[in-house]
Amino acid sequence: MNGEYQYREREVIAKPNKEFDIGSGRTSGYISFFLGFLSLLGVLAFLYPSYLTTTELRAAYDAYFLQDVLKYGMWFSLFFGLITFFIGKRRRMGATGILLTCIGFALGGYTIPIGPVEPKPLALGVDWLILAFLGSTVVFTTLEKLFPKYRDQVILRDEWQLDFLYFCINHLLISIIILFSNYWVSVFDFAANATVQAWVQSLPIVVQFVLILIIADFILYWEHRMFHERRKMWKFHAVHHSVETMDWLAGSRSHIVATFIERTLVVVPLYLIGPDKAALDIYVVFAALQAIVIHSNVRFSFGPLKYIFVTPQFHHWHHSSEKPAIDTNYAAHLVLFDRLFGTYHFPKQHWPADYGTTVRLPRSYISQLKYPFTD
């Protein structure tokens, strides 16, 4: 049937009124606002580190370096806010950025003393949110503008605010997600085998990483497939598929229940095989980056790697609402299991023309949160 399907080119309507053109004030306004917003969050994280930072992440970064980053972020927020007044456009947004930054300065700014942090079991991952958003915005927005698949697709595409809200909530809850996953790890602790773990740890780190990748992808494949093939589970996962414009931020849209289930189902088996922390850290970084890349608006073909790894084109087809693509391409890392289990769909000369669900979901965070619990 797929051979008879008439593939179409996606139509993306240019929206010049939403472009970040020089002189429009949009660039300065948004930079000032977001830097002001992140700066205020950063100040609060330095004031209340036990409650607003992630214990696991805090051990991996230099707080003094981040305080310097905060300093430059605050001054740049003020600078770009003033530019909006100089050019006379987006002054309200610039004023908001300046106000947020001034509140940050009033609370202590980048001069708050750094000392020992008493870890709390429950904390909001404000530091994780700030670092992830800054890094992702700089890297992936740049890539999407330099190498776009759809050149006319704007950064501020429809529903970006909704996906930004998902991005914030999912990152803020990282400590709770970790705590939930660790609980289930403890439940299945009886199944851990010291001999198996010792053997895994005796392998080279690269081999351990490959083993982790295969095991994680096998779990993710079947978990993902069950979310599609079981109606009650699908309603949770449908929230992720309700995105109708793909970019790096689109992957953030995920129902909180689905997020907890997905993370836990992967963490437990990986704990049971007992790999070295170095191999696990490599996998975590790889998985996080790949999850963003495969949703991005980039035109990279990845050459022969596309026959091994999940790429943007492959995963975009998973998000397509076109008939041949529905319930295909479940894998998160490798194309192996889609090939093995007959769910592989990859017309290499084509990209999807349509994204989203066949039945359109409600378009607000609260309504999507309630959607799985409706008949």
C-alpha atoms as one frame of an Amber mdcrd trajectory, in Angstrom:
protein
   0.000   0.000   0.000   2.808   2.401   0.849   4.174   2.127  -2.673   0.885
   3.599  -3.971   0.828   6.467  -1.526   1.324   9.887  -3.081   3.805  11.750
  -0.941   3.459  15.528  -0.824   5.766  18.387   0.013   5.039  20.142   3.277
   3.714  23.664   2.841   5.149  26.153   5.318   3.706  29.638   5.131   6.228
  32.439   5.652   5.406  34.757   8.567   7.613  37.835   8.161   5.831  39.552
  11.048   7.326  36.900  13.387  10.870  36.901  12.014  13.758  38.160  14.143
  14.741  40.915  11.723  17.275  43.598  12.589  15.484  46.752  13.680  12.197
  45.041  14.568  12.991  45.041  18.284  11.926  41.417  18.503  15.467  40.087
  18.964  16.357  42.597  21.669  13.002  42.243  23.402  13.030  38.473  23.616
  16.700  38.301  24.637  16.076  40.836  27.403  12.953  39.032  28.602  14.388
  35.517  28.630  17.715  36.585  30.152  15.813  38.527  32.804  13.555  35.545
  33.490  16.471  33.092  33.688  18.553  35.544  35.739  15.837  35.883  38.345
  15.527  32.103  38.509  19.324  31.881  38.860  19.349  34.359  41.737  16.618
  32.391  43.513  18.583  29.163  42.963  21.654  30.731  44.607  19.499  32.005
  47.485  17.745  28.676  48.110  20.049  25.993  46.654  18.683  23.172  48.813
  15.198  23.654  47.396  15.871  24.922  43.867  18.859  22.940  42.600  19.375
  19.326  41.588  21.705  17.343  43.830  22.972  15.083  41.022  23.589  17.994
  38.649  25.127  20.279  41.254  28.046  17.860  41.646  28.843  18.236  37.938
  29.213  22.003  37.622  31.239  24.844  39.132  28.901  27.175  41.023  31.418
  30.049  40.835  31.559  29.754  37.044  27.758  29.799  36.874  27.739  32.897
  39.041  29.891  34.592  36.402  27.430  33.425  33.738  24.636  34.918  35.834
  26.497  38.237  36.022  26.800  38.527  32.244  23.207  37.359  31.763  21.891
  40.091  34.034  23.890  42.888  32.414  23.011  41.705  28.906  19.342  41.604
  29.870  19.551  45.260  30.883  21.529  46.135  27.744  19.081  44.542  25.310
  16.131  45.916  27.256  17.490  49.437  26.820  17.948  48.807  23.079  14.188
  48.274  22.729  13.680  51.795  24.101  16.394  53.189  21.853  14.799  51.827
  18.675  11.265  52.408  19.993   9.962  48.861  19.392   9.061  46.000  21.763
   9.540  48.357  24.676   7.038  46.490  26.839   8.998  43.266  26.493  12.277
  45.104  27.102  10.784  46.748  30.184   9.695  43.335  31.489  13.224  41.982
  31.038  14.673  44.990  32.843  12.139  44.631  35.685  12.896  40.938  36.188
  16.626  41.665  36.218  16.235  44.525  38.691  14.290  42.235  41.028  17.214
  39.811  40.733  19.673  42.561  41.651  17.494  43.567  44.623  17.610  39.984
  45.909  21.399  39.889  45.785  22.189  39.361  42.112  25.444  37.611  41.302
  27.083  38.472  44.658  25.198  35.930  46.784  27.717  33.944  48.886  28.255
  30.351  47.788  28.553  27.804  50.570  27.745  24.203  51.486  24.359  22.988
  50.291  22.199  20.719  52.390  20.603  18.289  49.910  16.849  17.857  50.086
  15.075  14.765  48.713  12.532  16.978  46.967  13.726  20.067  45.105  12.866
  21.941  41.934  15.517  21.650  39.218  15.852  25.366  38.523  19.560  24.992
  37.758  18.800  22.175  35.304  16.116  24.294  33.629  18.444  27.282  33.198
  21.391  25.290  31.833  19.255  23.143  29.532  17.338  26.093  28.085  20.403
  28.272  27.515  22.391  25.450  25.928  19.540  24.156  23.781  18.481  27.609
  22.595  21.975  28.677  21.568  22.953  25.406  19.881  19.757  24.178  18.283
  18.168  27.492  17.320  21.435  28.321  15.553  21.437  24.977  13.726  17.791
  25.395  12.728  18.477  28.823  11.237  21.690  27.799   9.459  20.553  24.378
   8.192  16.739  24.378   8.223  14.631  21.712   6.614  11.830  24.261   6.316
  13.422  27.663   5.786  10.176  29.625   6.177   9.416  28.074   9.577   9.881
  30.780  12.190  11.400  30.351  15.639   8.231  31.672  17.268   6.045  29.153
  15.473   2.488  28.381  16.546   2.189  26.979  20.091   5.815  27.589  21.044
   4.597  29.038  24.343   2.839  25.758  25.189   5.964  23.733  24.464   8.108
  26.166  26.455   5.776  25.595  29.406   6.218  21.828  28.997   9.982  22.360
  28.809   9.960  24.289  32.088   7.710  21.894  34.008   9.520  18.738  32.870
  12.903  20.192  33.834  11.742  21.613  37.150  10.395  18.206  38.167  13.646
  16.353  37.411  14.391  15.693  41.121  10.929  14.218  41.652  11.296  12.048
  38.547  14.690  10.812  39.811  13.228  10.091  43.246  10.328   8.170  41.686
  12.706   6.144  39.496  15.003   5.397  42.427  12.039   4.067  44.407  11.270
   1.521  41.698  14.948   0.634  41.454  14.842  -0.236  45.154  11.716  -2.343
  44.609  13.527  -4.472  42.019  16.829  -4.536  43.887  16.282  -8.250  44.639
  16.740  -9.020  40.928  20.249  -7.532  40.736  22.939 -10.151  40.162  26.457
  -9.344  41.347  28.034 -11.752  38.833  26.249 -10.131  35.888  27.121  -6.644
  37.098  30.781  -7.562  37.589  30.909  -8.980  34.052  29.320  -5.830  32.584
  31.763  -3.607  34.475  34.693  -5.662  33.168  33.826  -4.630  29.608  35.450
  -1.561  27.974  33.447   1.633  28.526  32.613   1.867  24.814  31.222  -1.682
  24.830  29.233  -0.920  27.970  27.765   2.148  26.257  26.722   0.078  23.220
  25.158  -2.529  25.526  23.262   0.182  27.409  22.101   1.712  24.122  20.712
  -1.589  22.829  19.007  -2.568  26.088  17.526   0.909  26.609  16.285   1.067
  23.043  14.669  -2.371  23.297  12.775  -1.233  26.401  11.882   2.124  24.859
  10.711   0.485  21.640   8.167  -1.773  23.378   7.145   0.857  25.887   6.578
   3.293  23.015   4.681   0.685  21.010   2.393  -0.089  23.952   1.613   3.615
  24.298   0.428   3.534  20.689  -1.424   0.223  20.661  -3.316   0.429  23.962
  -6.080   3.033  23.870  -5.821   4.119  27.505  -2.055   4.462  27.210  -2.343
   6.224  23.854  -4.314   9.093  25.382  -1.293   9.949  27.529   1.148   9.646
  24.629  -1.167  11.495  22.230  -0.197  14.701  24.028   3.342  14.310  22.656
   1.956  13.676  19.178  -0.311  16.713  19.255   2.642  18.871  18.098   1.940
  20.086  14.571   5.217  21.923  13.923   8.513  20.166  14.550  11.532  21.880
  16.047  13.944  21.322  18.941  11.369  22.520  21.476   8.626  20.198  20.187
  10.073  17.150  21.920   9.338  18.745  25.293   5.605  18.262  24.944   4.909
  15.176  27.030   2.225  14.318  29.554   3.745  14.134  33.020   2.384  10.610
  33.597   4.017   9.389  30.371   7.288  11.070  31.386   7.378   9.274  34.736
   6.590   5.906  33.141   9.125   6.267  30.332  12.013   7.281  32.606  11.307
   4.552  35.156  10.987   1.726  32.642  14.460   2.528  31.308  16.211   3.236
  34.601  15.299  -0.055  36.316  16.823  -2.499  33.770  19.910  -0.316  33.352
  20.422  -0.399  37.098  20.059  -4.172  37.146  22.904  -4.736  34.657  25.134
  -2.441  36.734  27.306  -0.547  34.200  30.075   1.852  35.216  28.917   5.383
  35.995  31.082   6.705  33.131  29.257   4.543  30.574  25.893   5.503  32.029
  26.787   9.211  31.950  27.778   8.925  28.275  24.433   7.294  27.524  22.477
   9.971  29.421  24.188  12.775  27.466  23.768  10.921  24.154  20.081  10.187
  24.800  19.340  13.773  25.865  21.006  15.267  22.788  19.466  12.748  20.391
  15.992  13.403  21.812  16.354  17.079  20.911  18.028  16.522  17.532  15.414
  14.094  16.182  12.614  16.613  16.715  14.589  19.504  15.208  13.907  21.427
  12.025  17.232  20.504  10.414  17.894  19.047   6.991  20.893  16.826   7.833
  20.705  13.405   6.167  23.458  11.900   8.386  24.666   9.773   5.465  25.049
   6.042   6.235  24.427   6.708   9.943  20.715   6.987   9.159  20.671   3.215
   8.610  21.837   2.700  12.200  20.627   5.596  14.339  17.279   7.354  14.668
  17.612  10.672  12.818  15.339  13.711  12.393  13.869  12.459   9.115  13.169
   9.011  10.583  11.535  10.385  13.716   9.620  13.088  11.887   7.829  10.265
  10.095   6.845   8.874  13.497   5.126  12.211  14.191   3.365  12.312  10.832
  -0.410  11.966  10.659  -0.184  10.545   7.133  -1.605   7.032   6.825   1.549
   5.042   5.933   3.444   6.564   8.864   0.913   5.943  11.635   2.203   3.523
  14.308   5.700   3.258  12.868   9.285   4.172  13.857   8.951   3.578  17.594
  12.660   3.353  18.417  14.400   6.174  20.265  18.056   5.445  19.453  18.533
   2.773  16.768  16.464   1.685  13.766  17.251  -1.968  14.577  14.066  -2.925
  16.403  11.720  -1.213  13.947  13.323  -3.295  11.220  13.156  -6.486  13.272
   9.526  -6.075  14.317   8.079  -4.679  11.076   7.377  -1.069  12.094  10.018
   0.609   9.934   8.831   3.413   7.630  11.476   5.517   5.964  10.835   6.784
   2.417  14.273   8.317   2.061  13.329  10.820  -0.659  10.481  12.297   1.348
   9.701  14.122   4.580   6.201  14.323   6.111   3.727  16.849   4.811   1.538
  16.750   7.949   2.238  16.355  11.653   0.015  15.862  14.679  -2.777  13.499
  15.656  -5.620  12.408  13.384  -8.052  13.711  16.024  -6.933  17.136  17.208
  -6.338  17.459  20.946  -7.171  20.511  23.087  -4.461  23.155  22.923  -3.759
  24.245  26.511  -1.532  22.637  29.146  -4.361  22.037  31.644  -6.724  20.619
  29.040  -4.007  18.301  27.742  -3.188  17.280  31.316  -6.842  16.256  31.790
  -7.264  14.752  28.318  -6.225  11.131  29.164  -8.781  11.029  31.967 -11.700
  11.943  29.710 -13.866   9.427  27.877
